[in-house]
Amino acid sequence: MTVPQGATVYDALAATGVSVGGSSSYVSSIGGLAEFSCGANSGWLYYVNGYSPGYGPGSYALSGGESITWVYTLDLGADV
């Protein structure tokens, strides 16, 4: 997928057309699967080029060529 330069990770997620809940600072659901749906420690995390930035996807500006991965964790990320 191609997004405009300067777009954020959140912009790229929104551009997929899948339903997204929450906000650009914290994504609480993707495609209907929400945080806490699979336990108290479950929710969404994202990685850029295999690295977890540790801040909201709306704050991560893309420069081009990055690989973005969203994963659903059941244990606050210890299981991914």
Rosetta silent file (secondary structure, phi, psi, omega in degrees, C-alpha in Angstrom):
SEQUENCE: MTVPQGATVYDALAATGVSVGGSSSYVSSIGGLAEFSCGANSGWLYYVNGYSPGYGPGSYALSGGESITWVYTLDLGADV
SCORE:     score description
SCORE:     0.000 S_00000001
   1 L     0.000  147.184  177.630    0.000    0.000    0.000 S_00000001
   2 L  -117.538  131.729  174.912    1.163    3.497   -0.655 S_00000001
   3 L  -124.370  158.169 -179.632    0.327    6.460    1.565 S_00000001
   4 L   -60.638  147.259  176.519    1.466   10.063    1.186 S_00000001
   5 L   -58.715  138.328 -177.389    4.866   10.947    2.606 S_00000001
   6 L    91.270   -7.441  175.326    4.454   12.192    6.157 S_00000001
   7 L   -65.058  158.052 -179.532    1.448    9.950    6.770 S_00000001
   8 E  -101.624  170.807  174.695    1.432    8.173   10.106 S_00000001
   9 H   -57.876  -39.849  177.928    1.095    4.531   11.036 S_00000001
  10 H   -63.391  -42.685  177.545   -2.491    5.333   12.025 S_00000001
  11 H   -58.255  -42.549 -179.706   -3.151    6.913    8.623 S_00000001
  12 H   -64.583  -41.827  177.397   -1.870    3.750    6.935 S_00000001
  13 H   -61.994  -47.343 -179.891   -4.128    1.569    9.079 S_00000001
  14 H   -61.613  -33.831 -178.548   -7.147    3.755    8.321 S_00000001
  15 H   -69.112  -15.375  178.574   -6.313    3.641    4.603 S_00000001
  16 L   -71.241  -21.934 -178.812   -6.804   -0.143    4.574 S_00000001
  17 L    89.684   -5.903  177.049  -10.548    0.387    4.959 S_00000001
  18 L   -72.713  150.520  179.300  -10.843   -1.950    7.929 S_00000001
  19 L   -70.519  134.979 -178.031  -12.901   -0.643   10.855 S_00000001
  20 E  -127.969  129.432  176.463  -10.715    0.951   13.524 S_00000001
  21 E  -107.996  156.671 -178.864  -11.802    1.889   17.028 S_00000001
  22 E   102.313 -137.490 -177.280  -10.113    4.274   19.393 S_00000001
  23 L  -148.242 -179.649  179.576   -8.032    7.179   18.196 S_00000001
  24 L   -68.393  -19.073  178.805   -4.751    8.001   16.528 S_00000001
  25 L   -90.360  -21.225  178.600   -3.037    7.868   19.911 S_00000001
  26 L  -155.377  116.089  178.782   -4.460    4.466   20.924 S_00000001
  27 E   -88.903  118.161 -177.788   -6.110    1.853   18.719 S_00000001
  28 E   -98.165  -19.521  176.715   -8.603   -0.137   20.778 S_00000001
  29 E  -154.142  149.752  175.528  -10.060   -2.325   18.019 S_00000001
  30 E  -136.355  126.013  178.064   -9.346   -3.449   14.488 S_00000001
  31 L    58.536   27.985  179.112  -11.905   -5.221   12.370 S_00000001
  32 L    89.938  -10.787  176.566  -14.193   -5.683   15.365 S_00000001
  33 E   -90.456  114.260 -172.240  -11.583   -7.393   17.560 S_00000001
  34 E  -107.659  160.404  173.428  -11.220   -5.145   20.582 S_00000001
  35 L   -56.264  148.145  179.189   -8.884   -4.847   23.516 S_00000001
  36 L    69.681   -0.207  177.912   -9.943   -7.041   26.453 S_00000001
  37 L   -65.580  -26.005 -177.308  -11.995   -9.288   24.117 S_00000001
  38 L  -121.736   31.089  178.209   -9.648  -12.168   24.952 S_00000001
  39 L   123.523  168.177 -174.408   -8.754  -11.326   28.530 S_00000001
  40 L   -67.113  -19.256 -177.925   -7.606   -8.485   30.742 S_00000001
  41 L  -109.080   15.295 -176.230   -4.175   -8.284   29.088 S_00000001
  42 L   -95.213  151.566  178.920   -5.288   -8.422   25.458 S_00000001
  43 E   166.944 -176.889 -174.478   -5.091   -5.650   22.900 S_00000001
  44 E   -97.150  139.747  174.041   -3.392   -4.312   19.792 S_00000001
  45 E  -129.310  154.230  174.576    0.302   -3.514   19.303 S_00000001
  46 E  -128.322  154.063  178.959    2.098   -2.286   16.210 S_00000001
  47 E  -131.702  143.346  174.282    5.617   -2.705   14.908 S_00000001
  48 E  -118.960  118.504 -176.299    7.521   -0.783   12.263 S_00000001
  49 L    52.172   39.596  177.108   10.276   -2.801   10.608 S_00000001
  50 L    81.404    2.196 -176.714   10.077   -5.259   13.510 S_00000001
  51 E  -114.132  135.167  175.807   10.464   -2.585   16.177 S_00000001
  52 L   -91.979  111.085 -175.510    7.807   -1.453   18.670 S_00000001
  53 L   -64.486  -29.131  178.301    8.119    2.340   18.935 S_00000001
  54 L    85.000   13.487  174.175    6.338    2.534   22.303 S_00000001
  55 L  -143.975  170.756 -172.437    4.090    5.470   21.437 S_00000001
  56 L   -58.684  146.436 -177.550    0.824    6.040   19.613 S_00000001
  57 H   -65.550  -19.629  176.551    0.516    5.215   15.916 S_00000001
  58 H   -78.081  -10.299  179.756   -0.599    8.758   15.133 S_00000001
  59 H   -99.141   -7.197 -178.812    2.773   10.028   16.341 S_00000001
  60 L   -98.369  102.920  178.729    4.896    7.806   14.097 S_00000001
  61 E   -82.201  133.656 -179.821    5.435    9.575   10.763 S_00000001
  62 L   -87.681  143.637  179.303    6.377    7.329    7.865 S_00000001
  63 L  -109.066  -16.508  177.847    9.227    8.236    5.544 S_00000001
  64 L   127.612  132.722  175.721    8.751    5.501    2.936 S_00000001
  65 L    85.344    0.767 -179.132    9.391    1.808    2.575 S_00000001
  66 L   -71.493  153.981  172.619    8.528    0.804    6.124 S_00000001
  67 L  -107.534  121.076 -178.596    6.873   -2.491    6.978 S_00000001
  68 E  -109.019  130.843  178.287    4.030   -2.069    9.486 S_00000001
  69 E  -127.097  128.772  172.841    2.691   -5.032   11.430 S_00000001
  70 E  -104.831  132.452  179.048   -0.285   -4.998   13.793 S_00000001
  71 E  -128.640  148.324  176.678   -0.505   -7.881   16.267 S_00000001
  72 E  -102.560  118.966 -178.549   -3.120   -8.843   18.804 S_00000001
  73 E   -99.052  146.942  175.074   -1.569   -9.764   22.125 S_00000001
  74 L  -103.442  -10.704 -173.474   -3.169  -11.862   24.832 S_00000001
  75 L  -141.293   54.154  176.902   -0.492  -11.052   27.430 S_00000001
  76 L    52.086   28.319  177.722    0.562   -7.388   27.176 S_00000001
  77 L    94.914  -10.113 -179.499    3.001   -8.285   24.394 S_00000001
  78 L   -68.093  -17.730 -177.058    4.855  -11.070   26.220 S_00000001
  79 L   -97.596    4.681 -179.460    3.342  -13.577   23.778 S_00000001
  80 L  -115.987    0.000    0.000    4.524  -11.899   20.568 S_00000001
